[in-house]
Amino acid sequence: MAEDTRRISEFTDKQRLKLAEIAEENTKRSEEGLTVIKKDDEWRR
């Protein structure tokens, strides 16, 4: 896990945004993987 965190910290802002987009798409398709929950998502309330 720490190694993954280090890898992500080395990404550029553009790469991080792309990773977030991919995670959000995976969540919309209900695929296993990264999950993105927006702050205003009713699931978080």
N, C-alpha and C positions, 0 to 999 in steps of 0.2 A: 504494500500500500504506500509506504513512504517513497519507494522508487517511482511509483506512478505519480505521486504528488510532485516530485522533483521534475519529472518529465513535463507535466502540465505547466509548471512554473516557468519552464524554459520556452514555452510557446509564445509566439507573438500575439498581440491583441486580435489580429485577423484570424489566426488559427484557433484561438479560444472561442471567438464568435461562431466560427464554422462548426466547432465541436458542439457548442450549445444548440445550434440549428439542427444538427444531426440527432442529438439527444431528444430534442423536442419532437422531431418527426418520428423517432422510434416510439416515443410515448403515445403520440396520436395513433399509431398503428398497433399499439398494445404489444410491441415486441419487447423481449427481455433486453436489458441493457441499462444505459443511463436514463434517469428520469428527471425531467425538468418540470417544476411546478411553479407557475407564476405567482407572484405575491398576492394578486387579487383573485386567485383561483378559489372557488367556493369550497373545494376539498380541504383547503387549509383552515377554513373558519371554524 
